[in-house]
Amino acid sequence: MTKLDTGSSRRQFLKATASAAGLLVTFRMAPEAGAAEADASSLTAFVRIAPDGQVTIMAKNPDMGQGVSTSLPMIIAEELDVAWEDVRVEQAPGDPDVFGSQGSGGSRTIQSSWDPMRRVGAVARSMLVEAAALAWNCPAGECSTQPGKVIHRVSGRSFDYGPLAIRCAAVAAPDPKSVPLKNPKDYRIIGRPTVQYDAPRIVTGAPLFGIDVVRPGMLYATYLKAPVFGAKVASADLAAAKSVKGVRDAFIVDGVQDPMGLVSGVAVVADTWWAAKKGRDRLNVKWSDHATSSQSTADFNRRAAELNAGAPQKNSRNDGDFAAGLKGAAKTVEAAYAYPFLAHACMEPMNCTVEPRDGGFEVWAPTQNPENIRQGLARQFKMDPKRIALNVTRSGGAFGRRGRTDFAIEAAHIAHRMNAPVKLVWTREDDIRHDFYRPGGYHFLQGGVDADGKVVAWRDHFVTFGDGKEVAANAGMGATEFPQRFVENCRVDTSMIPLGVPTGAWRAPGSNALSFVVQSFLDELAHAAGKDPLDFGLKLLGDAKWVGEGQPGAYNAERMRNALLAVADMSGWRKRPAAKDGVAMGIAFHFCHQGYFAEVVKVKVEPDGQVRPLKVWVAADVGSTIVNPSGALNQVQGSVLDGLSSALHQAVNIEGGAAKEGNFNTYRLMRISEAPEVEVKFLKTAYPPTGLGEPALPPAIPALTNAVFAATGKRVRSLPIQPQMLKA
């Protein structure tokens, strides 16, 4: 977790300088644990106050739609005590020596930055108060602040921040650990719905995103890679590509096998992107044979069934005696669940602009993790990372995809060869067919309940992808995944299928698939026990406040029970009508990324099997404070719609070692006309605030599929939902 560095004076943490420009508050964030600590000189401005009172606040983390470039400055502005209308936000460059960890992912940004960003603002406010006290020759304790000014409570005098800022040169910075923070009851900015600072630029189409970057003398590039993952170029008609007007060069890159590096392909560079695309279309590339070409979704399905029929390769949990628990159960259920590979399908395809400069690079990238790109380029070109200047642009969606570095390495390689600024832009087909996919998976489940509806046995044979020892990226399941630890007799086994398809984080990694399996099977057990799914879930959660408190994967059962009860109340669950005309409701809950979420989905299943979500209710517990309620609502609603979209429409099928789907005609996203109303309630609890980019997504999927069962009596055990299975 990012932390404040309050080291010795030799490595000063905070300082203030004054000039005609006003106050410059500089603030160094300590790097992640294990990273090299920055020198005292490695400082940059988080807060600048101009003589006219204009406040500039740096947003240190990348924004890909989750709103942190607004919410983090809101936290600083609150403690600084300025009017939000007087604040200007700037995106910070990628610089870990100054800003510490700048990655945006895992819903960790607010969680890790909540206290440090408050102290940035509070330190600046404290210095302004001290400067005013010096000017008035009074104790600082007699002064307080109102937005944009310091007030002397005794005399009623006031000093605006703008002219006062210049006087801060004579003020020593206080220890950030001891600086007083505002009482939440006095918040004026935090907790107020606030439009994202760059919304006007987004809606008017102003240049903002990585794909909008233009540099003097810039060339445009495309990069064609093999359909089969890992295959290399055997031959290409470079002359045909170069014959296209505007094409400057076309060349083969041998590349490496690592999908996170520079893989084999053919680059075409031109004066315009369209010319580069036309040249690429004429390449007539022949690709070498590769072992991955033997892999397919059909083969994965067959192999999963074979592995389930045999002994599992490894065991990850074995509590109690599963066999005895199942034998003694009043009712037992067996079911096989499966989910597909998924692409990220960001609205802005992968792109990066690189300009060679002074033996290094200047980079403009829509990235989730600036330092990943810097280090990746440094390794690729064997150069000091400090020779790489990284400008972080707005991202048109990310969902885990932009944490990778492949597109930046390709752009840098081409720019280096051309010795000119180059913007690489992937086609939509590139984006979907060369992703780091959400891995598919298979779960073969057995469960038992006693006469009182208690789960007395649970077994999951999880067939996933890996080399037999280690699972593929983001294809695992932890030993604390619910309902592990909540069932006395619980066994989880794992077997693996070899895979040549690259995988990675997809919104709510792991949980996006596991929640579908677990919460759907719990609904099956509730039905077998003759219990209402709400009561069944509450009984399984039990009466304890914590399970595994103080340990990795600790689960606060009390918070989840409260979320379940809240969503039941919101949706009128206990008074819901019986299923009629294909209309019914389903419920599910899930804990991930430090968020406790319970959701109810109401659906209508049409006679032709089409599933239409009508409304979703969400009860969310992400701690004591919602920094920006407007952004928070957007995140929850977007997560829910992402989950429903994937469940209704999306799958990447592998044929001959390649992704079959390639554009939105075959990899369909939910349309606006399909989107249901999403009602959200945030439960304020006495826990530190956490993030919202991911935890609302997982329970939306099983709430939907459980509603489909309630409406039709037919279980959805594989995704996406197939309408032909639900026809009346």
N, C-alpha and C positions, 0 to 999 in steps of 0.2 A: 504494500500500500504506500502511496506517496505520503511523505511526512515532512513536517517542518524541520529545517536544519537550524538549530539554535546553538551552534558550536562556538568555539573560542573566538576572541577578538581577532586572532590571526585569520580566521575564516569567517569574517563578519557576515551576518545574515541579512542585515537590513541597513540601509543608509539613505540619507536624503541630500539632494543637492539643489541649489537654487540658482536661477538665472532669470533673464528676461522672460523666459518661457514659463516660469512659475515653478510649481513643485513637481519633482520627479521622485516617486517612491519606487525603490528597487527592492526586489524580493527574490531570493534564490530558493528554489525548491530542491530538497535533497533527492538524488536519484533513487530508483528502486533499490531494495536491499541487495547488496552484492555489487552494485554499480560503482564506478569510480566517483569519488566526491569532487565537486567542482571547486576550482580555485576561488579565492575571495574576489578576484577581478571579473569572474564570470557572472555578470549581473545584467539584468534588463528591466525595463519599466513595466510594472503591472498597472500603475496608476500615474497619470499625468494631469496636472491641473494648470490650465492656462490663466493668464491675468484676467481674462474676461469671465472666468468661472466655468468655462467649458472643461468637462472631465472626460478624459480618454481612458478606457479600461481595456486591458488585453484579455482576450479569451484564449486560454492556453490549450484547450483540447479541440480536435477537429470536430466539425459539425456535419453530419450526413442526414440531417432531418430530425434528429432527436432533440435539438434545441439547446445544447449545452453552451453554444456561443452566446446565448442570451441569459440562460440561468446562472452560469458562473459569474458573469459581470453583475447580475442582479444581487448575488450574495455579497460581492465586494461593495457595491453601491449602497446596500443597506447599512452595513457597518460603517462605511465612510460618512453616511448621513448626507446624501445628496439627492436631489430630485432626479428621477429616472429620465425625465425630459431633457436634462442637462448632460446626459451621458452619451458619449460616442464610443462604439465598440470597434476594436480592431482584432483581427485574427492574428495570433502570435505565430511566428515562424517556428519550424521544427528545431528545437535547441534544448536537448535534455540537460545540458550543463546549467542552464538557466531555469528552465521550467520543470525539471524532473520528468516523470513519466507523463507523456502526452497522448497515450493511446486512448482511444474511445472504443470500448467494447466490454462485453460482460456486464453491462448495466452498473459499472463501477465508478463512473465519473463523479456523480454527486456524492456517492458514499466516500470516496477517497479525498474529495476536494472540499467537502462541507466545512470542516474546521479550518483548514489552511486558508481558504478564500475569505472566510469571515475575519481571520486575523490580519490578512492583507489590508482590508478596509479599516479595521479597528486601529491598526498601527498608524495609518495615515491620519485618521481622525484624531488620535491622541497627539500626534505631532502638531496638527493645526491648532488644537486647544492650547498646547504648551506655547506655541508661537504667539497666540493672542494674549496669553497670560503674561508673557514677557513684555509685550507691547504695552499692556495696561498696568504692569508692575503689580500684579495681584496673584494670589495663589491659583494654580490651575483648577483646584477643587471648587472655586467659585464660578467656573465656566461650564457651560454645556453647549450642545449643538442643536441647531435646527437645520433642515435641508439647505446646504450650501453656505452656512454661516455659523460662526461661534458667537454665543451670547454670554455676556457678563450678567449673571442673575441679580447681583446686588444693585448695579447702576442702570441696568437695562441697555448698556451699550452693545453693539454688534459689530462683527468684522466679517465681511464676505470672504469666502474661501479664495477667490481669485487673487486679489491684492495681498491677502494674508499668506498665500502660498510662498511668495518670494522670501518672506521672513523666516521660513523654516530652515534656512541654512544654519542658523544658530541653535537648532534644536537637536538633541541627541535622540536617536531612535530608541524606543522602549523595548524591553524584552517581549517578544510576541507571546510567550507563554503566560505572562502576567497581565497583559493588556485586557481591560474589562470589555466584555461583549454585551451587546444589547439584550435586554429581556425580550423574548419573542412577542410579548403583548404589545411592545412598542414598534413592531415592524410596520413599515410603510410600503415597502417594495416586495419583500418576500411574502408570498401568499397571495399576491394580487395578480389576476390574469393579465398577462403581458404579451403583446404581439412580438414575434421574433424580430430582432433588430433589422434583419436584412429582408424581411418579407416584401417591402415595396420593390426591391430590386428583383426578387424572384418572380413576382407576379407581372412585372413589366418586361421581363426578359432581358434585363441588364446583364452584362458580362459578370459572372460571379463564379461559375463552376469551372472545374478543370478543363472541360471540353471547350470553354470560351477563351482560353489563354491564347494570346497572339504576341509573338516576339518579332523584332526587326529581322528581316532576312530569313524568317522561319520557313522550313520545308515541312511537308506532310508525309506520313508513312503509314503503310499497312504491313502486317506481318502474318503470313499464312503458315499455319502449322498442320501437322498430319491429323486426319480425323481419328486415327487409332492412337490412343495415348502412348507416348514413348517412341513412336516410329520416327525414322529420320528421312531426310530428303535423299532420294536416289538420283533424280535428275529433274531439271526444270528448264523451260524455254525462256531464258532470260532475255534473249534478243527480241522475242515477241513482246515482252513487257516493256522493254526500252523503246520500242517503236511507237508507243503511245505518246502523243504530243503532251509535253509537260513533265514526262517522267525523267528524272535525273539519273537514277541508278536502280538496279535490281541485283540482288546478290543472295547467295545461299549461306546460311549460318549452320555450322555443323552441330553445335549445341551439346547439351548434357542430358542425362536421363532424369535428373531431379526436376520435377514439375515446378518447383519454387525458384529454379534458376533459369538460365537462358536455354530453352529447349530448341531443338532443331526446327528450322523453318526457312522461309524465303521472304526477304524484305523488299518492298518496292517503295522508292522515295520519289516524290514529285513536287511540283509547284503548288498543286491543290490536292486535297484529299480525294476528290473524285477521279482525278487523273491517276493517282496511285491505285485506287480501286479498279479502274479499267485495266491498268497494267497487270495487276494481280490476276484479274479474270483470264488473262491470256497465258498464264504461266504453264499450264498443262503439266503440273507436277506429278511425278511418279514417286511413290513412297516405298521405302524398304519394308520387308516383312518384320513383324514384331509379335512376340508371344501374347500380348494382350488381345490380339485380334481373335483369339479363340474364346474370349469371354463374352457372355451375354446375360441379359436378365433372365431369359428362359433357363440358362444353365445354372445361374445362381439359385433360382427357385428349386430346381431339381436337386442341386447339391445340398440345400438347406434341409430338405426332407430326408435325404440320406443321412446327414449328420445327426438329425434328431433321432433317427432309428437306431443309431449306435451309441456308444459310450461318449459322454461329453469330454472335451479336451482338457478342461480345467474347471475347478470349483472356486467361486468367489465368496460364497456365504453358505453356512450350514448350521443353522440354529435349531436346537431341539431335535425332534425325530419326525421328519416330514412324512415318511411312509406310515408310521404309527398314527400320526395326526390325520392323515387322509383316510386311513382304514377306519378310524373311529368317528368320522364325520357323518352327520345326518344327511347331508347332500353334497355331492361332488360335481365339479364342472371341469371339462377339458376344452381347450380352444387353441387354435393357431392364429397368430396375428402377423401381419407383414406391412411394411411401409416402403416406399420407393426412394430412389435417389432424387434429390431436388436441386435445382439451380437457383442462384440468387436473383437473377433477372432484375438487376438494378436498372432504373430508368435511364441513368447515364451510363453508357457502356464504359469499359475500362479505357483509360487514356492517361497520357503523361507527356509533359513537355520538358525537354532537357536541352540545356545550352552549355556546350563545352566552354570552360573559362579558366585561364591561368593554371592549367594542369589539373583542373578539377571540373566540377559540374555545378550549375545552378539548375534546380529542379522545381517544377510546378506540378503538384500531384494532388488529386482528390484521394486522400489516404486516411485510414483509420489509425494508422500507427506510423508516424513520421520516422521514428528511429529505426523501424524495421527496414524502411527503404534506404536510409542513409547507410546502415550497416551492410545491407545486401549489395549496394553499389560498391561500397568500399572493398568487400570481399571479391566481387566480380572483377574489379579493375585494380586490385591490390594497391589501393591508395588510402591515405589517412582520411578517416571520416570527416575531419575538420575541413577538408577541401571540398566538401559537398554542402552547398547552401540549399536548404529545403524550404520552399514556400508552400504552405498548406492552403489549398483551395476548398471551397464548399464542395461537398459530394452529393450527387444526385442519387442517394440511396447507397447502402453498403451491406448491412446485415451480416457482417463477418467477412465478406468477400474482399474488401479493400484493406484488410489486414495483411494480405499477401503482397509480394513484391515483383511478381513475374512481369507485369506490364511495364513497370518502371525500368527493370533491367533490360527489357527489349528496347525501350525508347533510348536508353543511355547507350546501348551498344550501337544502335543506328546513328545516333548523333555523334558519337565518338568516331565512327568510320567516316561520316560525311564532314566532320569538323565544322558543323553548323547547327544552329538551333533546329530541333526536330520535334514536331508534335505527332505522336503515335495515337491513333484512334482505332479501336477494335470495331468490327461490324457487330450487329446484334447476334449473328450466327457465331462469330468468334466468342462472344460473351457467354452464350449458353452452352456451346460445345467444348469450351476450354475453361471450365469452372473448377473450383474445388468444392465438390458437391456435398450436400448433406447426405451422409451414407444411408443406404437402405438397411433393412434389418428384419429379423424373423424371431418371433417369440413363441415357444411352445409351452403353454401354461396348464397347470393343474391346480385346483383349489378346492378346499372343503370348508363347510360351515356346520356348526352344531345346531341343535334344536332351537337355541335362543338367537340364532343369527350371528354368532361370533365366528370370525375367520379363524379356523384352527389349523389350516395347512395351506401352504403356498409354495409352488415350485415353478421356476421359470428356466427353461433351457433356451438361452439366448444364443442364436446363431447370427454372428456378425462377420465382419471382414477383417482380415489380418494375416500375419505370417505364421500363425500357430503359437507364437509366444507373445507378441504385442499386437493389439488391435490397431486398425488403420486410424488415421487422425479423426477424432470426434466420433468414433464408432463404438465407444465403450459404454459401460454402465457401472456406476460406482457401487460400492458395498453398503452405502447408506440410502440408496434410492428407495423411496416409499413404494410398498409398505414394509420393506425390510426394517427390522427392529420393532415393528408394531404387530408382527405375527410370531407367535411362540415357535411354531414349527415351520421354518422357512429355509428353502434351499434355492440357490441360484447357481446355475452352471453356464459355461460358455464354450462354444465351438466357433471356429473361424474358417472362412472361405478366402482363398488367395484372391488378391485384387490388384489390377493394374490401373484402375481409375482413381484419379486424385480426389481426395476428400478433405473437408475442412469444416470450419464453424459456419453454421447457418442460424439465423435468429433464434435465440434461446437454445444454444447447442445442447444436444442430447435430450433435453427436456421436451423439445418440440415433437419428438417421436415417442419417447418413453411414457409421457403423460397419456397419449392416445391408447397405448397398450394397457397400462396399469388401471386407469380410470374406467376404461371400457370393460375390462375383465372384472373389476369390482362391481360394476353395474350388473354384470352377468351373475355374480355371486349373490348380490342383493335380490335379484329376481328369483334365483333358485331358493333363497331363504324365505321368500315371501315378505320381504321388508322394503319399506320405502327407501330409495337410495340415499336420501338425506340422513335419515336415522341410522342407516347402515354405515355411512361414512363417519358420523359422529361417534358411533359405538367403536369403530375401528381406531379412531384417534384417541379414544380413552379419556380419562380424567386428569392425567398428568399435565403439568404446564410445559415441561421440556422432556425431550428424549435425546439423550447424548449431550446434555448441556456442557459447554466448555470443550467439546471435542469437535474435530472436523465433521462437517455435515450435521451439526446440531439442528434439531427440528423443534420449533415452538408450537406444540400442539394446541395450546390455548389460543394463539393468534389464528390458527387455521380454523378452529371451531367457531370463533367469532366471525370470521369471514364467511363461513358456510351459513351460519344463522342470519347474517346480514343479507346475503344474496337471496336466501329463501324468503326473507321478509320483503325485499325489494320486488321480487318477481311474483309474490303471492303463491309460492310453491305449494304450501299446504292446502290451499283452496283452489288449486289448478283443476280445470275440468278434465274429465276423461278424454282420451284421444278420440277425435271425431273428424271425419273428412280429411284424414291425413295430417291433422294438426296435433302436435304434442310438444312436450318440453323435456329437456334432459339437463342433468346437473353434473358438474365435475369440479375438482379442486386440485391445486398443485402448488408446491413450494419450489422456487428456484431463484437464483440471483438475488437472494435475500428478500424476496417478495412473496407474500402469502396471498393467493388469489383463489376465489371461488366464483364460478360462473354458471349461469343458466341460459340455455339457448332454446328458443321457440321456433319450430320449423313447420313447414307444410310440405308434405311429399305428394307430388302430383300423380295422377293415375299412370302417367308414362314413366314414372320413376325419378323424375327430376326433383331435386331437393332445393327448397327455397327457404333460407333462414329469414325469419320474420322480425325477431328482436333478440337482443342479447343483454343480459344484466351482469354486471361485474362488481364484485366487492373486493377491494384491494387494500392491503395493509403493507405500506412501504415506510412506516415509521412516523415520526412526530411532525414532519414538516414537508409540505408540498411547495417547492420553491416557486414554480410558475404553474398555477392550476391550468392555464390554457394549454401550455406545452404538455403537461402531464395527461390531460384528457386526450390530446391528439395522439400521444404515444400509446395509451391503452386502446383507444379505438383502432388505431392503425395495426397494432399487434393482433387484435382480435380478427380484423379483416384479413390480415396475412394468413393467420391460422385457418380460417374458413376457406380462403381461396385455395390454399394448398390441399385441404381435405376434399374439396369439390372438384378440382381440375388438374392438379399438377403432378407430373411424374417425368423423370428422365429415364428412358429405357436405353439399355446398352445392347447394341447389335454389332457383332463383329469387332468388338473392342472399341466402339465409337458411340458417342451420344446420338441417338436418333433424332431427337427434337432439336430445333434450331432457331425458332422465332416464335412470336406470340400467336401465330396461327396454330402451332402444335403444342406450345407450352403456354397455356392460357391463364391469364390473370382474371380475378373477379372484376366485373364491370360495375360501374356506379349504380346501374339499375338493379343489380343483384344485392347491393350492400344493405344489410339490415340496420335498424336503429340500434345504437349501443349506449346503454345507460350505465353510468359509472358512479360508484360511491367510494370515496377514500376514507378509510378508518384511521383516525389519528390515534397513535399509540405512543407509549413512552420509550421509543427506541430510536436510535440515530436514523436519519433519512437515508434511503437507498434508492437505486435507480429504477427506471421504468421502461427501458428500451426493449426488454425481453419477457419478463415474468407473466405478462397478461396473455401471451400467445398459447402456451401449452394446454391449459384447460379448455380453451375454446373448441379444440378439435374433438375430444371425447364428449363434451357437453352436446356438440352437434350430433355425433354418431349415436349417443344414448337417446337423444330426442328422436332420431330416425327409428330406433328400435321401439320406442314408446308409441310412435305413430303407425308402424307397420308390422311389428313383431319380428322383423328381420334384422339380424345382427350384421353390422359392418365390421369386418375383421381385417380388411385390407384397404389401403388407400391408393389413389383417390376413389371416392365413392362411384360405383358403377350403376347408373340408372337402370340398366336392364335387369339388375338383381332385385330391384324394388318395385317393378311394375305390378300394378294391381292384378 
